[in-house]
Amino acid sequence: MAADRGLNIEALRHGARQASAAGNRAGAMEAWSQLLIERPDDAEAANALGNLALSAGDVQAARSFLERAVNADPGQPALLFNLAAACSGCDDPLAALSALDRALAADPYFVQALYQKGVVLAGIGQAREAAQVFRDLLDTVPDAIRDDPRFAAMMTRATDAVAADGRTLATAIKARVAPPSRRTSAAIANITGDGPLYRSEPTFLTVPELPSIPFLERDDIPWLDQLEADWVALRDEAAGLIVDAERFAPYVANPPGTPLNQWDKLDHNRDWGALFFWHHGRRDGEAAAQLPRTAAMLDRMPLLRLDGRGPNAFLSRLAPRTKIPAHHGVTNARLTVHLPLIVPQGCGFRVGGETREWLPGRAWVFDDTIEHEAWNDSDEPRVILIFDIWHPLLDAAERDYLATALRTYDEHYGRARNAGDEF
């Protein structure tokens, strides 16, 4: 007898599932109802009837069925999620939140439950709490959902809520205190969403434990005043060459077969040109003869000297209406010096989250392994003097070690360096 009853229940379940799959609402409701009569604690039947009632707008009936389903299987997150939807429909947000919290306790990565919890909190005026939940959602959502157009509205709402909350927090902080430094400003901007944190990301050689500082402080570079002292004479030397783009070699000159990525427009293009005084440790006598005061100034600078790799020193010419795309340098063992010589209006430079305008004769030192980009939006060429130095926090023994190790690296491979490991 018990066996016959079991067969009858499974036959009802099979018929109910078939009716549901076929979209036969009346048949599904009848079969699930009969099953629930036969087995009052059947979670599947109660859930199915709850969802049918919910889709019909009968939220009270839906809640009753879904409470039965949860009581029958209290650890099932999907049932709790459905119950939360019914409670929201009944204008009972606290019950909805309770059900969602139980669902998330069972499955902390249930992204739809996270999203719905944020929606409920926002609906009762708890915008800050909602933003925290939406932030958790954005931090945990799988790429498959993030990139699925079906979830675009969900992702947009969560992103917008987090951004709005960040703006509110940023405004409150700014009203109370001004940042004393660039790094504290960047730290707070990161948590309020005002900007990402930019770090040193060398494409080849990373020296650990060196600070990731976009622009060094002038006080840390005592010879900058000496570099700037003769800038007018250096500018006058460069002015005689600026109109002739052919005098400048393309700065980006990748060998055939190199993936170009962001360099497709500038590869082998003189729009970003270089007139080298030093290139991979080799001095260009012709450039030194053409611009003797610039060459003499460079001889007084603490250039990075590294067999086959440095010094590198050159005039950088950026053509009108040209942009150098965001990129990272190869190693944080070195830093890069800029001395602006000819800078029309409309030129700019960004390192990490800090954007500056070049001022003729005013030098700076920056870490080119932090994402950086440059642009010339004017109708005239821009020219700056660029050269590399060792990172000042590397002592003599460390510099000698790296020089020997890199020379061994080059000998080991017995080939010309590729674009990925060039200094």
C-alpha positions in Angstrom: 0.0 0.0 0.0 2.8 2.4 0.9 4.6 1.4 -2.3 1.5 2.2 -4.3 1.2 5.6 -2.6 4.8 6.4 -3.3 4.3 5.5 -7.0 1.3 7.8 -7.1 3.2 10.7 -5.6 6.1 10.3 -8.1 3.6 10.1 -11.0 2.0 13.3 -9.8 5.5 14.9 -9.5 6.4 13.8 -13.0 3.1 15.1 -14.4 3.5 18.4 -12.6 7.0 18.9 -13.9 5.9 18.1 -17.4 3.0 20.6 -17.2 5.3 23.3 -15.8 7.9 22.7 -18.6 5.1 22.9 -21.2 3.8 26.1 -19.8 0.5 24.5 -18.9 -0.3 26.7 -15.9 -3.6 25.2 -15.0 -2.4 21.6 -15.3 0.7 22.4 -13.3 -1.3 24.0 -10.5 -3.7 21.1 -10.3 -0.9 18.5 -10.3 1.2 20.4 -7.7 -1.8 21.0 -5.5 -2.7 17.3 -5.6 0.8 16.4 -4.7 0.8 18.8 -1.8 -2.4 17.2 -0.5 -0.8 13.8 -0.7 2.5 15.1 0.9 1.9 18.3 2.9 5.6 18.8 3.6 6.8 18.5 0.0 9.1 21.5 -0.5 9.2 21.2 -4.3 5.4 21.3 -4.6 5.0 24.2 -2.1 7.7 26.1 -3.9 6.2 25.6 -7.3 2.7 26.7 -6.1 4.3 29.7 -4.4 6.0 30.7 -7.7 2.8 30.2 -9.6 0.9 32.4 -7.1 3.7 35.0 -7.2 3.6 35.2 -11.0 -0.2 35.7 -10.8 0.3 38.6 -8.4 -1.3 36.7 -5.4 1.5 37.6 -3.0 -0.3 36.4 0.1 -0.9 33.0 -1.2 2.7 32.9 -2.6 4.0 33.7 0.9 2.0 31.0 2.5 3.2 28.4 0.1 6.8 29.5 0.2 6.8 29.5 4.0 5.6 25.9 3.8 8.5 25.1 1.4 11.1 26.7 3.7 9.7 24.9 6.7 10.0 21.7 4.8 13.6 22.4 3.6 15.0 25.2 5.7 18.6 25.1 4.4 17.7 25.6 0.7 18.8 29.1 -0.4 16.6 29.2 -3.5 13.5 28.6 -1.4 14.5 31.4 1.0 15.1 33.7 -2.0 11.7 33.0 -3.4 10.1 33.6 0.1 11.9 37.0 0.2 10.3 38.0 -3.1 6.9 37.1 -1.7 7.5 39.0 1.5 8.6 42.1 -0.5 5.4 41.8 -2.5 3.5 41.7 0.8 5.2 45.0 1.7 7.1 43.3 4.5 10.8 44.3 3.9 12.0 43.1 7.3 10.7 39.6 6.6 12.3 39.8 3.2 15.6 40.8 4.7 15.4 38.0 7.2 14.8 35.4 4.4 17.7 36.8 2.3 20.1 36.8 5.3 19.3 33.1 5.8 19.8 32.4 2.1 23.2 34.2 2.2 24.2 32.4 5.4 23.7 29.1 3.5 25.3 30.4 0.3 27.4 33.7 0.7 28.0 33.8 -3.0 24.3 33.7 -4.0 24.6 36.9 -6.1 20.9 37.3 -6.9 20.2 37.2 -3.1 22.9 39.8 -2.6 21.4 42.0 -5.2 17.9 41.6 -3.9 19.1 42.5 -0.4 20.6 45.7 -1.7 17.3 46.5 -3.5 15.3 45.9 -0.3 17.6 48.0 1.8 17.5 50.9 -0.7 13.7 50.6 -0.8 13.4 51.3 2.9 15.8 54.3 2.8 19.0 52.5 4.0 21.1 53.7 1.1 24.5 53.3 2.8 23.7 49.8 3.9 22.5 49.0 0.4 25.7 50.3 -1.1 27.7 48.1 1.2 25.7 45.1 0.0 26.0 46.1 -3.7 29.8 46.5 -3.1 30.0 42.9 -1.9 28.0 41.9 -5.0 30.4 43.6 -7.3 33.4 42.1 -5.5 32.1 38.5 -5.8 30.0 38.3 -8.9 31.5 35.8 -11.4 32.6 37.2 -14.8 30.0 35.0 -16.5 27.3 37.0 -14.8 29.1 40.3 -15.0 29.4 40.0 -18.8 26.0 38.5 -19.4 23.6 41.1 -21.0 20.7 39.6 -19.1 22.3 40.9 -15.9 23.2 44.3 -17.3 20.5 46.1 -15.4 21.4 44.5 -12.1 25.1 45.4 -12.6 24.3 48.9 -13.6 22.1 49.5 -10.5 24.7 48.1 -8.2 27.5 50.1 -9.7 25.5 53.3 -9.6 24.6 52.8 -6.0 28.2 52.2 -5.0 29.3 55.3 -6.9 26.7 57.5 -5.4 27.6 56.3 -1.9 31.2 57.0 -2.6 30.5 60.5 -3.7 28.5 61.1 -0.5 31.4 59.8 1.6 34.0 61.8 -0.3 32.0 65.0 0.2 31.7 64.3 3.9 35.5 63.7 4.2 36.4 66.8 2.2 34.1 68.9 4.3 35.9 67.8 7.4 39.6 67.5 6.5 42.0 68.3 3.6 44.6 65.6 2.7 48.1 66.5 3.8 49.8 64.4 1.1 49.3 62.9 -2.3 49.3 59.4 -0.9 46.7 60.0 1.7 44.5 61.6 -0.9 44.9 58.6 -3.2 44.2 56.2 -0.3 40.8 57.9 0.4 40.0 58.3 -3.3 40.4 54.6 -3.7 37.9 53.7 -1.0 35.4 56.4 -2.2 35.7 55.4 -5.8 37.2 58.7 -6.9 40.1 56.9 -8.5 42.0 53.6 -8.6 45.2 52.9 -6.9 48.1 53.0 -9.3 51.1 50.8 -8.5 54.5 50.2 -10.1 54.0 47.4 -12.7 57.2 46.8 -14.6 56.9 44.8 -17.7 60.3 43.1 -17.3 62.4 43.6 -14.1 60.7 44.3 -10.8 62.8 45.3 -7.8 60.7 44.5 -4.6 60.5 47.0 -1.7 61.0 50.1 -3.8 58.2 52.6 -3.2 55.6 53.2 -5.9 55.8 57.0 -6.2 54.5 58.7 -9.4 56.6 61.9 -9.1 59.6 62.2 -6.8 59.8 65.3 -4.6 62.3 67.9 -5.8 64.1 67.9 -2.5 65.1 64.3 -3.2 66.8 65.2 -6.4 69.4 67.8 -5.6 70.8 68.2 -9.1 67.5 69.3 -10.7 68.5 72.9 -10.3 71.7 72.3 -12.2 69.8 70.6 -15.0 67.3 73.5 -15.3 69.9 76.3 -15.0 70.9 76.1 -18.7 67.5 75.2 -20.1 67.1 78.2 -22.4 70.3 77.3 -24.3 69.1 73.8 -24.6 65.8 75.0 -25.9 67.4 77.2 -28.5 69.5 74.2 -29.7 66.4 72.0 -30.0 64.4 74.8 -31.8 66.6 74.5 -34.8 65.5 70.9 -35.3 61.9 70.9 -34.3 60.4 71.6 -37.7 62.2 68.6 -39.3 60.4 65.5 -38.2 62.8 63.4 -40.4 65.6 64.2 -38.0 63.8 62.2 -35.3 63.6 58.4 -35.5 60.3 56.7 -34.5 60.5 56.1 -30.8 58.3 53.0 -31.1 60.0 50.6 -33.6 58.9 47.0 -32.9 60.4 44.2 -34.9 58.0 42.3 -37.3 55.7 39.9 -35.6 55.5 41.9 -32.3 52.0 42.3 -31.0 51.4 46.0 -31.3 48.4 46.4 -28.9 48.2 50.1 -28.0 51.2 50.9 -30.2 49.6 50.2 -33.5 49.3 53.9 -34.4 52.7 54.9 -33.3 54.8 51.9 -34.3 57.4 53.1 -36.9 55.7 56.5 -36.9 57.6 59.7 -36.4 54.7 61.4 -34.7 56.5 60.3 -31.6 60.1 60.8 -32.6 63.4 60.6 -30.7 66.8 62.2 -31.4 69.1 60.0 -29.3 72.3 61.3 -27.6 72.6 57.8 -25.9 70.7 54.7 -27.0 71.1 51.4 -25.1 74.5 52.6 -23.8 75.8 53.8 -27.2 76.6 57.5 -27.6 75.5 59.1 -30.8 78.3 61.4 -31.9 76.3 63.2 -34.6 73.6 64.3 -32.1 76.3 65.5 -29.7 77.9 67.5 -32.5 74.6 69.0 -33.5 73.6 70.0 -30.0 76.8 70.3 -28.0 75.4 72.2 -25.0 72.7 69.5 -24.5 75.3 66.8 -24.8 77.6 68.5 -22.3 74.7 68.9 -19.8 73.9 65.2 -20.1 77.5 64.4 -19.4 77.1 66.1 -16.0 74.0 64.2 -15.1 73.9 60.9 -13.2 72.8 58.8 -16.1 72.0 55.1 -15.7 75.0 53.2 -17.1 74.4 49.6 -17.9 76.2 47.6 -20.6 74.1 47.4 -23.7 71.1 49.0 -22.0 72.0 52.5 -20.7 72.4 55.4 -20.8 69.3 56.4 -22.7 69.0 60.1 -23.4 67.1 61.8 -26.2 65.0 64.7 -27.4 61.4 63.5 -27.5 59.3 65.2 -30.2 55.5 64.7 -30.1 53.7 65.8 -33.2 50.6 68.0 -33.1 47.3 66.2 -32.2 49.2 63.1 -31.1 48.6 61.0 -28.0 51.0 58.5 -26.4 48.7 55.8 -25.0 48.7 54.6 -21.4 51.6 52.1 -20.8 54.1 50.9 -18.2 57.9 50.9 -18.3 60.1 47.9 -18.1 61.8 48.3 -14.7 61.5 50.2 -11.5 65.3 50.0 -11.0 65.4 53.2 -13.0 63.5 56.5 -13.0 62.9 58.8 -15.9 63.7 62.5 -16.0 61.9 65.1 -18.1 63.2 68.6 -18.9 60.5 70.4 -21.0 62.0 72.6 -23.7 59.3 73.5 -26.2 55.8 73.1 -24.8 52.8 74.6 -26.6 49.4 75.0 -24.9 47.3 71.9 -24.9 50.0 69.4 -23.8 49.7 67.2 -20.7 51.1 64.2 -18.9 49.6 61.7 -16.5 51.3 59.3 -14.1 48.9 57.2 -12.2 46.2 59.4 -10.8 48.2 62.7 -11.1 48.0 64.9 -14.2 50.5 67.7 -14.8 51.3 70.2 -17.5 54.9 70.5 -18.6 56.4 74.0 -17.8 59.4 74.9 -20.0 62.5 74.7 -18.0 60.9 72.9 -15.0 62.1 69.3 -14.7 60.7 66.4 -12.9 61.5 62.8 -12.1 58.9 60.0 -12.3 58.5 56.3 -12.2 57.5 55.1 -15.6 56.5 51.7 -14.4 53.3 53.3 -13.1 50.7 53.7 -15.8 51.4 56.9 -17.7 50.4 58.7 -20.9 51.1 61.9 -22.7 49.3 64.1 -25.3 49.8 67.1 -27.5 46.4 68.6 -28.4 48.0 71.7 -30.0 48.9 72.5 -33.6 52.7 72.6 -32.9 55.3 70.0 -31.9 56.3 69.5 -28.3 59.9 68.7 -27.4 61.3 67.6 -24.1 64.7 66.2 -23.0 64.4 62.7 -21.5 67.0 60.5 -19.8 67.1 57.6 -17.3 68.8 57.4 -13.9 69.2 54.6 -11.4 66.5 54.6 -8.7 68.2 56.6 -5.9 67.2 54.1 -3.3 69.4 51.4 -4.9 72.8 51.6 -3.4 76.1 51.0 -5.3 76.3 47.3 -4.5 72.7 46.8 -5.7 73.3 48.7 -8.9 76.5 46.7 -9.6 74.7 43.4 -8.9 71.8 44.2 -11.3 74.2 45.4 -14.0 76.2 42.1 -13.8 73.0 40.0 -13.7 71.5 41.8 -16.7 74.7 41.5 -18.7 74.6 37.8 -17.9 71.0 37.7 -19.0 71.9 39.1 -22.4 74.8 36.7 -22.8 72.7 33.8 -21.7 70.1 34.4 -24.5 72.7 35.3 -27.1 70.3 37.5 -29.0 69.1 41.0 -29.4 66.7 42.0 -26.7 63.0 41.8 -27.6 60.5 44.6 -27.0 59.5 43.1 -23.6 62.9 43.4 -21.9 64.4 46.5 -23.5 65.4 49.4 -21.3 
